[in-house]
Amino acid sequence: MYRLLALVALAPIAAPHQNAPDPSRISEVDAIECRLSVPDYTGFALSVSEADGIGQARGWKKIDSANPFLSEYELSQPITVAGGYRTTRIAFSANAMLAILDVADPAEVARGLGVPNAMDPDPMIADLARSSGKSYAEVAAGMKFRKFLGEKIVAEKTEPAADAESFGSRMTVARSISNATSHPGKTLYGCSYRMEILDKDGKPL
């Protein structure tokens, strides 16, 4: 949430635009399923963080998280995401909204959505098997945690700095699928809404 606040302070273009939808009318499912723009998500997320904001109005219960980078909530009613997975647990990271699914292997969810694992452990397992003389299965069985970190860009918009302006921006909406040691047996499924500030040459600051 702090990063969202910083983005709004540094770049007004990331703030909800004049014709932005009322945050109270935005569905958490739409946010999780990458159906929002970066400015609209920003307005929604900031409203959730307010003491008397959307979360309270919808009956969400703030719960303790084992992960210091996540703010977690228990929903009053289950939601369905990713084509059929139901959950009552959601979380916010610095720039993403996530559904916490009871799915031990994120690849199960990612496979049908065409989201590859950027941290595929198979090559490492194969190398360890060759160097140790053990079988692939033996090495794989000894790995207690296999990291999954997948992303697929859904929308991206770049606005170069105008002649009279010092900065431009790049806004990216991306499907996110991952796991974490803090949430064993769970898949974190959701969407990240990112904004980069660009200099006059189009390079990130």
N, C-alpha and C positions, 0 to 999 in steps of 0.2 A: 504493500500500500504506500510505503514511503517513496518508492521509486515513482509511482504514479503521480504523487503530489509534486515531486521534483520535475517530472516531465511537463506538467501543466504550468509550473512556475517558469520553466526555461523556454517553453515554446507554446504560446497561446493557440497555435494551430492544432495542437493535440486536444485541446479542450472541446467539449461538446459544442457543435455549431448551432447557429440560431434556430434552425429547423430540426434540431435533434429530437428524437422521441423522448417522451417523459420516461426517465429511468424506472419509475415505479411500474411501468407497463411493459418493460423488457423482461422476457422470460429467461430464467437461468439456463434452460436448455438451449436457447438460441445463442447465449454467450458461450456455452461449452461446445456447441457444434459449429463455431466459427461463422455465425450468420450476422455478425455485427461489424461495423467499421471500427477503426481504432478510436476515433473521438467518441462514438456512441458507447463503446465498452468502457472508456475512461469515465464517462459520466455515471454509468451504471455501477462500476466498482467503487467509485468515490462515495456514491450514495449508500452502498452497503456498509462502508466503514464508519458512517456517521452514527452517533449514539442512538438517534431515533430514526434511523434509515430503513432501507428496504428489508434488511435481514430481520429486524425486530417486527416490522409490519407483517412479514410473511411467516412469522413464528419460528424462524431459524434459531437454533441453540448453539452458541459458541462453545466449542469443546477444546480441551487441551490437546495439543499436537506433539507427537514425538519428534517432529521435524521443525526446527526453529525457523525454517524458511517458508513454512506454510501456515496459513490461518484457516482453521477447519470449522465447519458447521454441520450440524445435524438438521436435516430438513424435516418439516412437519408432514410431508407427503413424499413418497418415492417418485423419482423421475426415471425416464427411460432414455438412454443415449446409445450411440454407437450401434444402432440397428437392432437393439433388443435387450441391452443390459440395464438392469434396474438397480438403483441405489438410493440411499437417503443421506449419503455422506458426500460433501463437496469441500473444496479447498481453494484458496487464493494464494498464488505466489506473487512475486514482484510485478509480473506482467501477464499473468495467465489465470484462467478459471478452470478448475479440474473437477471431474467426477472421480470418486474413489470407488473402484469396482472390485468385487470379490472374484477376481480372476488372477490366478497365480502366475500365469505366463502371459505377459503383454503381447507376445507374438500372436496369440490367439485372436486378439482384437485387431492388431495391426495388419495381419495377413489379408483380411477382407477389404481393408481400406488402402492397401498399397503403400503402407508406411514402412520403410526399411529401418533396420536397427543400425545406427551409426557406430555402435559399440559392439558389433557382432563378435562374440567370444570364440567362434569356431576356428578361425585361423590361429589364435593363440593356443587353443586346446590342441590343435594338430601339431603345432611346433613343440609344445611341451611333451606330447606323446612321442614324437620322434627323438627328442633329446634325452628323454628319460628311459626309453625302451618300453614304456607302458603302452597299453592300448588306448585308443581314443576314449572308449567307454570308461576305462579306469580313471583317466584324468578328469573326464567330465563329471563322474560320480563324486570326485573329491572337491568339486567347486560348490560351495554352499550357496553362493549368490551369483547369478548371471545378470549383469547390468543390461538393461534395455533403455535406449534413448533414441526415440524416433521422432522425426518431424517432416511434415509435408506442407509446403507453402500453398495456401488457398487463394490469397490475394496480396498484391504488392503495388504500392503507388508511390512514385517519386515526384516531388515537386521541387525543382531547382530554385535557387535563390533568384528572385526578380532583380531587375536592375537597381531598384532603390532599396533592396533588402540585403541584409548581411548573411542570412541563413536560409537554407532550404530544409526539406525533410524527406524521409523515406518511412512509409508506414507499411508494416508487414503483418498479415494475419496468417497464422500457421497452425495446422493440426499438430497436437503434441501427445505422444504416448510414451510412458516411461514407467520405471519402478524405482523403489528406494529401499534401502535397508531399514529405514525407520517404519516402513509399512510392509512387513513380510506377508506374502500371499495376496498382495493387492496390485492392481494396475491403476496408474494415474492417467486418466484419459481426459483430454480437454483441448483448449485453444489458447495460444499466446497472441497477444496484441502488442506489437512493439513499434516504437518510433525512434528513429535516429535523427539527430540534428546534423545537417550537412553544411559544409562551408561553401563559399562561392564557387569552388572547383568541383563540388559534388562529393567531397570526401567527408567521411564521418568525423565528427569532432571528438 
